[in-house]
Amino acid sequence: MDEHYVYILECRDGTFYTGYTNDLKARMKKHENGEGAKYTRGRGPFALMFSKCFASKSEAMKEEYRIKRLSRMSKERLIREGKEHEKSKELPTEERPGNTIHRADTHR
């Protein structure tokens, strides 16, 4: 299965860079070595703030385009929501935000 990623980096100067790749680990190395996108050259080190995997290149490229058009505030919200989503995947189902467990009242 091919994997296609959209990612957001935070550069040393605090700016965001949004990109697409089919190998996130290799792409991060390229950015760190100054071989990535022209925009990121000389702006490292970088922090990977957000990444999302897609089944097709087309889907990933559409999402990259959509994210690039967002305001900084909207990108920050996307990053926050992505981190919250990752945290909720680590919790047992009953402890995930938004999951309400109804237990029978045992006190009579």
Biopython code that builds the backbone (N, CA, C, O; Angstrom):
import numpy as np
from Bio.PDB.StructureBuilder import StructureBuilder

atoms = [
    (1, "MET", "N", (0.837, -1.188, 0.000)),
    (1, "MET", "CA", (0.000, 0.000, 0.000)),
    (1, "MET", "C", (0.877, 1.245, 0.000)),
    (1, "MET", "O", (1.791, 1.362, 0.815)),
    (2, "ASP", "N", (0.605, 2.162, -0.900)),
    (2, "ASP", "CA", (1.314, 3.435, -0.938)),
    (2, "ASP", "C", (0.783, 4.343, 0.156)),
    (2, "ASP", "O", (-0.411, 4.353, 0.452)),
    (3, "GLU", "N", (1.687, 5.101, 0.749)),
    (3, "GLU", "CA", (1.295, 6.084, 1.744)),
    (3, "GLU", "C", (1.719, 7.447, 1.250)),
    (3, "GLU", "O", (2.825, 7.627, 0.742)),
    (4, "HIS", "N", (0.831, 8.396, 1.405)),
    (4, "HIS", "CA", (1.068, 9.768, 0.971)),
    (4, "HIS", "C", (0.763, 10.683, 2.149)),
    (4, "HIS", "O", (-0.308, 10.602, 2.751)),
    (5, "TYR", "N", (1.711, 11.552, 2.469)),
    (5, "TYR", "CA", (1.601, 12.387, 3.658)),
    (5, "TYR", "C", (1.524, 13.860, 3.313)),
    (5, "TYR", "O", (2.156, 14.340, 2.372)),
    (6, "VAL", "N", (0.731, 14.558, 4.105)),
    (6, "VAL", "CA", (0.749, 16.015, 4.155)),
    (6, "VAL", "C", (1.300, 16.336, 5.537)),
    (6, "VAL", "O", (0.932, 15.694, 6.520)),
    (7, "TYR", "N", (2.175, 17.322, 5.614)),
    (7, "TYR", "CA", (2.797, 17.632, 6.895)),
    (7, "TYR", "C", (2.977, 19.132, 7.044)),
    (7, "TYR", "O", (3.029, 19.875, 6.063)),
    (8, "ILE", "N", (3.071, 19.557, 8.295)),
    (8, "ILE", "CA", (3.350, 20.956, 8.603)),
    (8, "ILE", "C", (4.584, 20.979, 9.490)),
    (8, "ILE", "O", (4.638, 20.316, 10.525)),
    (9, "LEU", "N", (5.567, 21.750, 9.066)),
    (9, "LEU", "CA", (6.773, 21.974, 9.858)),
    (9, "LEU", "C", (6.711, 23.364, 10.468)),
    (9, "LEU", "O", (6.183, 24.300, 9.867)),
    (10, "GLU", "N", (7.255, 23.484, 11.662)),
    (10, "GLU", "CA", (7.496, 24.821, 12.198)),
    (10, "GLU", "C", (8.990, 25.065, 12.054)),
    (10, "GLU", "O", (9.812, 24.278, 12.524)),
    (11, "CYS", "N", (9.324, 26.159, 11.400)),
    (11, "CYS", "CA", (10.725, 26.512, 11.158)),
    (11, "CYS", "C", (11.284, 27.251, 12.370)),
    (11, "CYS", "O", (10.537, 27.693, 13.243)),
    (12, "ARG", "N", (12.599, 27.375, 12.409)),
    (12, "ARG", "CA", (13.277, 28.063, 13.510)),
    (12, "ARG", "C", (12.735, 29.475, 13.707)),
    (12, "ARG", "O", (12.657, 29.957, 14.838)),
    (13, "ASP", "N", (12.360, 30.143, 12.614)),
    (13, "ASP", "CA", (11.862, 31.519, 12.718)),
    (13, "ASP", "C", (10.375, 31.587, 13.083)),
    (13, "ASP", "O", (9.788, 32.669, 13.093)),
    (14, "GLY", "N", (9.763, 30.426, 13.385)),
    (14, "GLY", "CA", (8.365, 30.408, 13.816)),
    (14, "GLY", "C", (7.355, 30.288, 12.700)),
    (14, "GLY", "O", (6.158, 30.173, 12.964)),
    (15, "THR", "N", (7.811, 30.314, 11.447)),
    (15, "THR", "CA", (6.885, 30.182, 10.330)),
    (15, "THR", "C", (6.553, 28.715, 10.103)),
    (15, "THR", "O", (7.275, 27.819, 10.539)),
    (16, "PHE", "N", (5.445, 28.493, 9.411)),
    (16, "PHE", "CA", (5.021, 27.137, 9.063)),
    (16, "PHE", "C", (5.319, 26.857, 7.602)),
    (16, "PHE", "O", (5.229, 27.746, 6.755)),
    (17, "TYR", "N", (5.673, 25.616, 7.319)),
    (17, "TYR", "CA", (5.806, 25.127, 5.952)),
    (17, "TYR", "C", (4.929, 23.894, 5.827)),
    (17, "TYR", "O", (5.013, 22.978, 6.645)),
    (18, "THR", "N", (4.091, 23.872, 4.808)),
    (18, "THR", "CA", (3.225, 22.724, 4.538)),
    (18, "THR", "C", (3.733, 22.030, 3.289)),
    (18, "THR", "O", (4.025, 22.680, 2.285)),
    (19, "GLY", "N", (3.839, 20.707, 3.350)),
    (19, "GLY", "CA", (4.337, 19.968, 2.208)),
    (19, "GLY", "C", (3.673, 18.615, 2.047)),
    (19, "GLY", "O", (2.864, 18.189, 2.871)),
    (20, "TYR", "N", (4.040, 17.954, 0.960)),
    (20, "TYR", "CA", (3.557, 16.622, 0.611)),
    (20, "TYR", "C", (4.775, 15.714, 0.419)),
    (20, "TYR", "O", (5.814, 16.163, -0.064)),
    (21, "THR", "N", (4.648, 14.447, 0.795)),
    (21, "THR", "CA", (5.688, 13.458, 0.513)),
    (21, "THR", "C", (5.095, 12.055, 0.576)),
    (21, "THR", "O", (4.022, 11.837, 1.138)),
    (22, "ASN", "N", (5.815, 11.120, -0.009)),
    (22, "ASN", "CA", (5.415, 9.715, 0.135)),
    (22, "ASN", "C", (6.380, 8.977, 1.066)),
    (22, "ASN", "O", (6.252, 7.769, 1.264)),
    (23, "ASP", "N", (7.351, 9.709, 1.640)),
    (23, "ASP", "CA", (8.294, 9.134, 2.609)),
    (23, "ASP", "C", (8.643, 10.232, 3.608)),
    (23, "ASP", "O", (9.582, 10.999, 3.398)),
    (24, "LEU", "N", (7.894, 10.298, 4.673)),
    (24, "LEU", "CA", (8.019, 11.394, 5.631)),
    (24, "LEU", "C", (9.396, 11.430, 6.298)),
    (24, "LEU", "O", (9.976, 12.504, 6.454)),
    (25, "LYS", "N", (9.915, 10.289, 6.684)),
    (25, "LYS", "CA", (11.214, 10.240, 7.359)),
    (25, "LYS", "C", (12.327, 10.774, 6.439)),
    (25, "LYS", "O", (13.160, 11.576, 6.861)),
    (26, "ALA", "N", (12.328, 10.323, 5.195)),
    (26, "ALA", "CA", (13.352, 10.771, 4.239)),
    (26, "ALA", "C", (13.198, 12.261, 3.935)),
    (26, "ALA", "O", (14.188, 12.975, 3.778)),
    (27, "ARG", "N", (11.953, 12.721, 3.854)),
    (27, "ARG", "CA", (11.710, 14.133, 3.548)),
    (27, "ARG", "C", (12.196, 15.022, 4.692)),
    (27, "ARG", "O", (12.753, 16.093, 4.454)),
    (28, "MET", "N", (11.985, 14.581, 5.924)),
    (28, "MET", "CA", (12.470, 15.346, 7.076)),
    (28, "MET", "C", (13.994, 15.461, 7.033)),
    (28, "MET", "O", (14.547, 16.523, 7.319)),
    (29, "LYS", "N", (14.669, 14.371, 6.677)),
    (29, "LYS", "CA", (16.134, 14.407, 6.563)),
    (29, "LYS", "C", (16.568, 15.409, 5.501)),
    (29, "LYS", "O", (17.532, 16.150, 5.692)),
    (30, "LYS", "N", (15.850, 15.426, 4.379)),
    (30, "LYS", "CA", (16.192, 16.377, 3.308)),
    (30, "LYS", "C", (16.051, 17.817, 3.804)),
    (30, "LYS", "O", (16.916, 18.655, 3.550)),
    (31, "HIS", "N", (14.954, 18.100, 4.515)),
    (31, "HIS", "CA", (14.776, 19.450, 5.055)),
    (31, "HIS", "C", (15.917, 19.794, 6.002)),
    (31, "HIS", "O", (16.491, 20.879, 5.917)),
    (32, "GLU", "N", (16.245, 18.885, 6.894)),
    (32, "GLU", "CA", (17.312, 19.139, 7.879)),
    (32, "GLU", "C", (18.671, 19.342, 7.204)),
    (32, "GLU", "O", (19.502, 20.099, 7.706)),
    (33, "ASN", "N", (18.903, 18.675, 6.073)),
    (33, "ASN", "CA", (20.170, 18.800, 5.352)),
    (33, "ASN", "C", (20.187, 19.964, 4.368)),
    (33, "ASN", "O", (21.162, 20.148, 3.640)),
    (34, "GLY", "N", (19.114, 20.749, 4.344)),
    (34, "GLY", "CA", (19.047, 21.892, 3.436)),
    (34, "GLY", "C", (18.752, 21.502, 2.002)),
    (34, "GLY", "O", (18.962, 22.299, 1.088)),
    (35, "GLU", "N", (18.272, 20.292, 1.793)),
    (35, "GLU", "CA", (17.978, 19.796, 0.451)),
    (35, "GLU", "C", (16.479, 19.725, 0.172)),
    (35, "GLU", "O", (16.060, 19.245, -0.881)),
    (36, "GLY", "N", (15.678, 20.203, 1.114)),
    (36, "GLY", "CA", (14.222, 20.152, 0.948)),
    (36, "GLY", "C", (13.741, 21.302, 0.095)),
    (36, "GLY", "O", (14.436, 21.749, -0.817)),
    (37, "ALA", "N", (12.571, 21.768, 0.390)),
    (37, "ALA", "CA", (11.976, 22.871, -0.360)),
    (37, "ALA", "C", (12.819, 24.136, -0.233)),
    (37, "ALA", "O", (13.486, 24.352, 0.779)),
    (38, "LYS", "N", (12.781, 24.954, -1.253)),
    (38, "LYS", "CA", (13.536, 26.205, -1.258)),
    (38, "LYS", "C", (13.185, 27.058, -0.035)),
    (38, "LYS", "O", (14.064, 27.670, 0.572)),
    (39, "TYR", "N", (11.902, 27.097, 0.322)),
    (39, "TYR", "CA", (11.450, 27.901, 1.451)),
    (39, "TYR", "C", (12.134, 27.499, 2.759)),
    (39, "TYR", "O", (12.442, 28.361, 3.582)),
    (40, "THR", "N", (12.371, 26.220, 2.956)),
    (40, "THR", "CA", (12.901, 25.757, 4.242)),
    (40, "THR", "C", (14.420, 25.852, 4.352)),
    (40, "THR", "O", (14.967, 25.707, 5.445)),
    (41, "ARG", "N", (15.099, 26.090, 3.248)),
    (41, "ARG", "CA", (16.566, 26.169, 3.293)),
    (41, "ARG", "C", (17.007, 27.321, 4.188)),
    (41, "ARG", "O", (16.599, 28.468, 4.002)),
    (42, "GLY", "N", (17.840, 26.993, 5.155)),
    (42, "GLY", "CA", (18.343, 28.003, 6.083)),
    (42, "GLY", "C", (17.380, 28.342, 7.207)),
    (42, "GLY", "O", (17.665, 29.229, 8.011)),
    (43, "ARG", "N", (16.248, 27.659, 7.283)),
    (43, "ARG", "CA", (15.261, 27.941, 8.326)),
    (43, "ARG", "C", (15.210, 26.860, 9.404)),
    (43, "ARG", "O", (14.374, 26.930, 10.305)),
    (44, "GLY", "N", (16.089, 25.864, 9.324)),
    (44, "GLY", "CA", (16.089, 24.786, 10.315)),
    (44, "GLY", "C", (16.754, 25.221, 11.596)),
    (44, "GLY", "O", (17.374, 26.283, 11.638)),
    (45, "PRO", "N", (16.642, 24.432, 12.637)),
    (45, "PRO", "CA", (15.979, 23.125, 12.695)),
    (45, "PRO", "C", (14.454, 23.262, 12.642)),
    (45, "PRO", "O", (13.897, 24.348, 12.804)),
    (46, "PHE", "N", (13.815, 22.135, 12.413)),
    (46, "PHE", "CA", (12.374, 22.099, 12.218)),
    (46, "PHE", "C", (11.704, 21.225, 13.269)),
    (46, "PHE", "O", (12.306, 20.310, 13.832)),
    (47, "ALA", "N", (10.448, 21.539, 13.509)),
    (47, "ALA", "CA", (9.624, 20.684, 14.369)),
    (47, "ALA", "C", (8.453, 20.207, 13.509)),
    (47, "ALA", "O", (7.751, 21.011, 12.896)),
    (48, "LEU", "N", (8.254, 18.903, 13.473)),
    (48, "LEU", "CA", (7.106, 18.345, 12.759)),
    (48, "LEU", "C", (5.889, 18.563, 13.640)),
    (48, "LEU", "O", (5.758, 17.944, 14.696)),
    (49, "MET", "N", (5.000, 19.442, 13.205)),
    (49, "MET", "CA", (3.847, 19.827, 14.012)),
    (49, "MET", "C", (2.606, 19.000, 13.696)),
    (49, "MET", "O", (1.740, 18.807, 14.550)),
    (50, "PHE", "N", (2.531, 18.515, 12.465)),
    (50, "PHE", "CA", (1.320, 17.831, 12.021)),
    (50, "PHE", "C", (1.673, 16.943, 10.840)),
    (50, "PHE", "O", (2.484, 17.320, 9.994)),
    (51, "SER", "N", (1.071, 15.775, 10.781)),
    (51, "SER", "CA", (1.159, 14.944, 9.576)),
    (51, "SER", "C", (-0.105, 14.110, 9.492)),
    (51, "SER", "O", (-0.699, 13.733, 10.502)),
    (52, "LYS", "N", (-0.491, 13.836, 8.277)),
    (52, "LYS", "CA", (-1.677, 13.015, 8.035)),
    (52, "LYS", "C", (-1.408, 12.159, 6.816)),
    (52, "LYS", "O", (-0.895, 12.634, 5.802)),
    (53, "CYS", "N", (-1.761, 10.892, 6.929)),
    (53, "CYS", "CA", (-1.511, 9.923, 5.878)),
    (53, "CYS", "C", (-2.765, 9.727, 5.026)),
    (53, "CYS", "O", (-3.879, 9.687, 5.547)),
    (54, "PHE", "N", (-2.572, 9.606, 3.721)),
    (54, "PHE", "CA", (-3.665, 9.389, 2.779)),
    (54, "PHE", "C", (-3.351, 8.174, 1.919)),
    (54, "PHE", "O", (-2.188, 7.821, 1.725)),
    (55, "ALA", "N", (-4.386, 7.548, 1.412)),
    (55, "ALA", "CA", (-4.230, 6.360, 0.571)),
    (55, "ALA", "C", (-3.801, 6.715, -0.844)),
    (55, "ALA", "O", (-3.192, 5.897, -1.533)),
    (56, "SER", "N", (-4.118, 7.941, -1.286)),
    (56, "SER", "CA", (-3.758, 8.317, -2.660)),
    (56, "SER", "C", (-3.031, 9.663, -2.691)),
    (56, "SER", "O", (-3.226, 10.520, -1.829)),
    (57, "LYS", "N", (-2.208, 9.813, -3.689)),
    (57, "LYS", "CA", (-1.488, 11.070, -3.882)),
    (57, "LYS", "C", (-2.469, 12.201, -4.136)),
    (57, "LYS", "O", (-2.277, 13.312, -3.641)),
    (58, "SER", "N", (-3.500, 11.933, -4.890)),
    (58, "SER", "CA", (-4.501, 12.941, -5.216)),
    (58, "SER", "C", (-5.154, 13.519, -3.954)),
    (58, "SER", "O", (-5.293, 14.734, -3.815)),
    (59, "GLU", "N", (-5.549, 12.632, -3.042)),
    (59, "GLU", "CA", (-6.164, 13.093, -1.787)),
    (59, "GLU", "C", (-5.185, 13.949, -0.990)),
    (59, "GLU", "O", (-5.555, 15.006, -0.478)),
    (60, "ALA", "N", (-3.952, 13.499, -0.886)),
    (60, "ALA", "CA", (-2.941, 14.218, -0.119)),
    (60, "ALA", "C", (-2.655, 15.584, -0.731)),
    (60, "ALA", "O", (-2.529, 16.573, -0.010)),
    (61, "MET", "N", (-2.553, 15.644, -2.038)),
    (61, "MET", "CA", (-2.265, 16.910, -2.712)),
    (61, "MET", "C", (-3.422, 17.908, -2.538)),
    (61, "MET", "O", (-3.196, 19.108, -2.383)),
    (62, "LYS", "N", (-4.643, 17.403, -2.564)),
    (62, "LYS", "CA", (-5.807, 18.282, -2.334)),
    (62, "LYS", "C", (-5.763, 18.849, -0.916)),
    (62, "LYS", "O", (-6.050, 20.027, -0.704)),
    (63, "GLU", "N", (-5.403, 18.003, 0.053)),
    (63, "GLU", "CA", (-5.323, 18.463, 1.440)),
    (63, "GLU", "C", (-4.174, 19.452, 1.618)),
    (63, "GLU", "O", (-4.315, 20.439, 2.340)),
    (64, "GLU", "N", (-3.051, 19.199, 0.973)),
    (64, "GLU", "CA", (-1.932, 20.140, 1.035)),
    (64, "GLU", "C", (-2.368, 21.507, 0.511)),
    (64, "GLU", "O", (-2.089, 22.528, 1.139)),
    (65, "TYR", "N", (-3.038, 21.533, -0.613)),
    (65, "TYR", "CA", (-3.515, 22.782, -1.205)),
    (65, "TYR", "C", (-4.471, 23.493, -0.255)),
    (65, "TYR", "O", (-4.388, 24.707, -0.069)),
    (66, "ARG", "N", (-5.380, 22.723, 0.346)),
    (66, "ARG", "CA", (-6.360, 23.312, 1.271)),
    (66, "ARG", "C", (-5.651, 23.929, 2.473)),
    (66, "ARG", "O", (-5.970, 25.048, 2.876)),
    (67, "ILE", "N", (-4.693, 23.205, 3.046)),
    (67, "ILE", "CA", (-3.983, 23.701, 4.225)),
    (67, "ILE", "C", (-3.169, 24.944, 3.894)),
    (67, "ILE", "O", (-3.134, 25.890, 4.681)),
    (68, "LYS", "N", (-2.520, 24.951, 2.745)),
    (68, "LYS", "CA", (-1.706, 26.105, 2.365)),
    (68, "LYS", "C", (-2.538, 27.381, 2.254)),
    (68, "LYS", "O", (-2.010, 28.482, 2.411)),
    (69, "ARG", "N", (-3.820, 27.239, 1.987)),
    (69, "ARG", "CA", (-4.699, 28.411, 1.862)),
    (69, "ARG", "C", (-5.261, 28.884, 3.206)),
    (69, "ARG", "O", (-5.881, 29.945, 3.277)),
    (70, "LEU", "N", (-5.048, 28.107, 4.267)),
    (70, "LEU", "CA", (-5.565, 28.482, 5.581)),
    (70, "LEU", "C", (-4.764, 29.625, 6.197)),
    (70, "LEU", "O", (-3.589, 29.818, 5.883)),
    (71, "SER", "N", (-5.413, 30.370, 7.070)),
    (71, "SER", "CA", (-4.709, 31.398, 7.841)),
    (71, "SER", "C", (-3.821, 30.709, 8.874)),
    (71, "SER", "O", (-3.985, 29.520, 9.147)),
    (72, "ARG", "N", (-2.898, 31.444, 9.436)),
    (72, "ARG", "CA", (-2.036, 30.875, 10.474)),
    (72, "ARG", "C", (-2.880, 30.373, 11.645)),
    (72, "ARG", "O", (-2.618, 29.301, 12.191)),
    (73, "MET", "N", (-3.888, 31.148, 12.026)),
    (73, "MET", "CA", (-4.741, 30.754, 13.145)),
    (73, "MET", "C", (-5.434, 29.422, 12.853)),
    (73, "MET", "O", (-5.539, 28.569, 13.734)),
    (74, "SER", "N", (-5.898, 29.248, 11.639)),
    (74, "SER", "CA", (-6.558, 27.987, 11.263)),
    (74, "SER", "C", (-5.571, 26.831, 11.244)),
    (74, "SER", "O", (-5.924, 25.709, 11.608)),
    (75, "LYS", "N", (-4.332, 27.093, 10.822)),
    (75, "LYS", "CA", (-3.304, 26.042, 10.852)),
    (75, "LYS", "C", (-2.982, 25.652, 12.290)),
    (75, "LYS", "O", (-2.798, 24.472, 12.588)),
    (76, "GLU", "N", (-2.915, 26.634, 13.176)),
    (76, "GLU", "CA", (-2.663, 26.337, 14.583)),
    (76, "GLU", "C", (-3.790, 25.490, 15.167)),
    (76, "GLU", "O", (-3.536, 24.581, 15.958)),
    (77, "ARG", "N", (-5.022, 25.779, 14.786)),
    (77, "ARG", "CA", (-6.167, 24.989, 15.242)),
    (77, "ARG", "C", (-6.066, 23.557, 14.717)),
    (77, "ARG", "O", (-6.311, 22.604, 15.457)),
    (78, "LEU", "N", (-5.708, 23.407, 13.448)),
    (78, "LEU", "CA", (-5.544, 22.080, 12.852)),
    (78, "LEU", "C", (-4.473, 21.283, 13.598)),
    (78, "LEU", "O", (-4.650, 20.094, 13.866)),
    (79, "ILE", "N", (-3.378, 21.934, 13.925)),
    (79, "ILE", "CA", (-2.291, 21.285, 14.661)),
    (79, "ILE", "C", (-2.782, 20.854, 16.043)),
    (79, "ILE", "O", (-2.539, 19.723, 16.463)),
    (80, "ARG", "N", (-3.464, 21.744, 16.744)),
    (80, "ARG", "CA", (-4.006, 21.416, 18.071)),
    (80, "ARG", "C", (-4.961, 20.235, 18.007)),
    (80, "ARG", "O", (-4.870, 19.303, 18.806)),
    (81, "GLU", "N", (-5.881, 20.285, 17.042)),
    (81, "GLU", "CA", (-6.865, 19.205, 16.903)),
    (81, "GLU", "C", (-6.183, 17.882, 16.554)),
    (81, "GLU", "O", (-6.597, 16.823, 17.026)),
    (82, "GLY", "N", (-5.152, 17.942, 15.737)),
    (82, "GLY", "CA", (-4.408, 16.735, 15.385)),
    (82, "GLY", "C", (-3.736, 16.124, 16.594)),
    (82, "GLY", "O", (-3.723, 14.902, 16.744)),
    (83, "LYS", "N", (-3.169, 16.966, 17.472)),
    (83, "LYS", "CA", (-2.523, 16.466, 18.687)),
    (83, "LYS", "C", (-3.552, 15.868, 19.637)),
    (83, "LYS", "O", (-3.296, 14.840, 20.263)),
    (84, "GLU", "N", (-4.719, 16.508, 19.749)),
    (84, "GLU", "CA", (-5.779, 15.972, 20.606)),
    (84, "GLU", "C", (-6.264, 14.629, 20.072)),
    (84, "GLU", "O", (-6.540, 13.712, 20.845)),
    (85, "HIS", "N", (-6.366, 14.516, 18.758)),
    (85, "HIS", "CA", (-6.803, 13.262, 18.142)),
    (85, "HIS", "C", (-5.798, 12.145, 18.430)),
    (85, "HIS", "O", (-6.187, 11.022, 18.750)),
    (86, "GLU", "N", (-4.512, 12.457, 18.317)),
    (86, "GLU", "CA", (-3.473, 11.461, 18.597)),
    (86, "GLU", "C", (-3.528, 11.022, 20.059)),
    (86, "GLU", "O", (-3.386, 9.834, 20.352)),
    (87, "LYS", "N", (-3.731, 11.960, 20.973)),
    (87, "LYS", "CA", (-3.824, 11.613, 22.392)),
    (87, "LYS", "C", (-5.020, 10.704, 22.640)),
    (87, "LYS", "O", (-4.925, 9.745, 23.406)),
    (88, "SER", "N", (-6.145, 11.002, 21.994)),
    (88, "SER", "CA", (-7.350, 10.207, 22.233)),
    (88, "SER", "C", (-7.183, 8.788, 21.698)),
    (88, "SER", "O", (-7.807, 7.865, 22.223)),
    (89, "LYS", "N", (-6.355, 8.585, 20.662)),
    (89, "LYS", "CA", (-6.122, 7.236, 20.137)),
    (89, "LYS", "C", (-5.332, 6.399, 21.137)),
    (89, "LYS", "O", (-5.400, 5.170, 21.110)),
    (90, "GLU", "N", (-4.578, 7.064, 22.024)),
    (90, "GLU", "CA", (-3.779, 6.354, 23.010)),
    (90, "GLU", "C", (-4.612, 5.911, 24.213)),
    (90, "GLU", "O", (-4.224, 4.991, 24.932)),
    (91, "LEU", "N", (-5.749, 6.560, 24.432)),
    (91, "LEU", "CA", (-6.586, 6.246, 25.584)),
    (91, "LEU", "C", (-7.477, 5.054, 25.300)),
    (91, "LEU", "O", (-7.854, 4.819, 24.152)),
    (92, "PRO", "N", (-7.819, 4.293, 26.341)),
    (92, "PRO", "CA", (-8.829, 3.250, 26.146)),
    (92, "PRO", "C", (-10.125, 3.893, 25.653)),
    (92, "PRO", "O", (-10.413, 5.038, 26.000)),
    (93, "THR", "N", (-10.887, 3.194, 24.873)),
    (93, "THR", "CA", (-12.094, 3.732, 24.249)),
    (93, "THR", "C", (-12.972, 4.487, 25.233)),
    (93, "THR", "O", (-13.466, 5.567, 24.908)),
    (94, "GLU", "N", (-13.179, 3.944, 26.428)),
    (94, "GLU", "CA", (-14.100, 4.584, 27.362)),
    (94, "GLU", "C", (-13.582, 5.905, 27.907)),
    (94, "GLU", "O", (-14.354, 6.675, 28.477)),
    (95, "GLU", "N", (-12.276, 6.190, 27.743)),
    (95, "GLU", "CA", (-11.713, 7.434, 28.251)),
    (95, "GLU", "C", (-11.517, 8.483, 27.163)),
    (95, "GLU", "O", (-11.037, 9.579, 27.452)),
    (96, "ARG", "N", (-11.870, 8.180, 25.942)),
    (96, "ARG", "CA", (-11.685, 9.131, 24.853)),
    (96, "ARG", "C", (-12.675, 10.281, 24.986)),
    (96, "ARG", "O", (-13.835, 10.064, 25.337)),
    (97, "PRO", "N", (-12.226, 11.502, 24.709)),
    (97, "PRO", "CA", (-13.143, 12.642, 24.759)),
    (97, "PRO", "C", (-14.339, 12.400, 23.839)),
    (97, "PRO", "O", (-14.196, 11.880, 22.732)),
    (98, "GLY", "N", (-15.494, 12.780, 24.311)),
    (98, "GLY", "CA", (-16.695, 12.617, 23.501)),
    (98, "GLY", "C", (-17.365, 11.265, 23.673)),
    (98, "GLY", "O", (-18.492, 11.079, 23.214)),
    (99, "ASN", "N", (-16.705, 10.319, 24.321)),
    (99, "ASN", "CA", (-17.312, 9.008, 24.556)),
    (99, "ASN", "C", (-17.924, 9.017, 25.947)),
    (99, "ASN", "O", (-17.223, 9.185, 26.945)),
    (100, "THR", "N", (-19.205, 8.838, 26.003)),
    (100, "THR", "CA", (-19.899, 8.805, 27.282)),
    (100, "THR", "C", (-20.272, 7.374, 27.581)),
    (100, "THR", "O", (-20.848, 6.670, 26.752)),
    (101, "ILE", "N", (-19.937, 6.968, 28.768)),
    (101, "ILE", "CA", (-20.279, 5.605, 29.184)),
    (101, "ILE", "C", (-21.407, 5.706, 30.191)),
    (101, "ILE", "O", (-21.296, 6.410, 31.195)),
    (102, "HIS", "N", (-22.463, 5.020, 29.926)),
    (102, "HIS", "CA", (-23.590, 4.989, 30.839)),
    (102, "HIS", "C", (-23.514, 3.693, 31.627)),
    (102, "HIS", "O", (-23.621, 2.601, 31.070)),
    (103, "ARG", "N", (-23.331, 3.830, 32.905)),
    (103, "ARG", "CA", (-23.251, 2.671, 33.770)),
    (103, "ARG", "C", (-24.563, 2.541, 34.538)),
    (103, "ARG", "O", (-25.192, 3.538, 34.893)),
    (104, "ALA", "N", (-24.953, 1.327, 34.782)),
    (104, "ALA", "CA", (-26.173, 1.092, 35.557)),
    (104, "ALA", "C", (-25.944, 1.565, 36.989)),
    (104, "ALA", "O", (-24.871, 1.359, 37.556)),
    (105, "ASP", "N", (-26.944, 2.191, 37.558)),
    (105, "ASP", "CA", (-26.863, 2.645, 38.939)),
    (105, "ASP", "C", (-26.871, 1.429, 39.847)),
    (105, "ASP", "O", (-27.818, 0.642, 39.848)),
    (106, "THR", "N", (-25.795, 1.284, 40.625)),
    (106, "THR", "CA", (-25.700, 0.101, 41.484)),
    (106, "THR", "C", (-26.162, 0.395, 42.914)),
    (106, "THR", "O", (-26.275, -0.521, 43.729)),
    (107, "HIS", "N", (-26.427, 1.667, 43.218)),
    (107, "HIS", "CA", (-26.889, 2.027, 44.569)),
    (107, "HIS", "C", (-28.405, 1.948, 44.613)),
    (107, "HIS", "O", (-29.080, 2.572, 43.794)),
    (108, "ARG", "N", (-28.942, 1.196, 45.549)),
    (108, "ARG", "CA", (-30.412, 1.078, 45.689)),
    (108, "ARG", "C", (-30.821, 1.449, 47.066)),
    (108, "ARG", "O", (-32.009, 1.416, 47.387)),
]
sb = StructureBuilder()
sb.init_structure("model")
sb.init_model(0)
sb.init_chain("A")
sb.init_seg("    ")
for serial, (resi, resn, name, xyz) in enumerate(atoms, 1):
    if name == "N":
        sb.init_residue(resn, " ", resi, " ")
    sb.init_atom(name, np.array(xyz, "f"), 0.0, 1.0, " ", f" {name:<3s}", serial, name[0])
structure = sb.get_structure()
